[in-house]
């Protein structure tokens, strides 16, 4: 049975929220690392790692929810 448009809309919005949450985590990590005295490249590396990790976990959770809903 194909997924309903409502389910697809909810999953698309959840993916958008996951992306924004990952962006917020990356920015916060970069700012805090810079505030702690890290150089700009080191702060960007930490921010990128936090962004990637948050987006990976959020996407995995969304895949789990999508599998349960469809």
Buried (B, 14 or more C-beta within 10 A) or exposed (E): EEEEEEEBEBBEEBBEEBBEBBBEBBEEBBEBBBEEEBEEEBBBBBBEEBBEBBBEEBBEEBEEEBEEEE
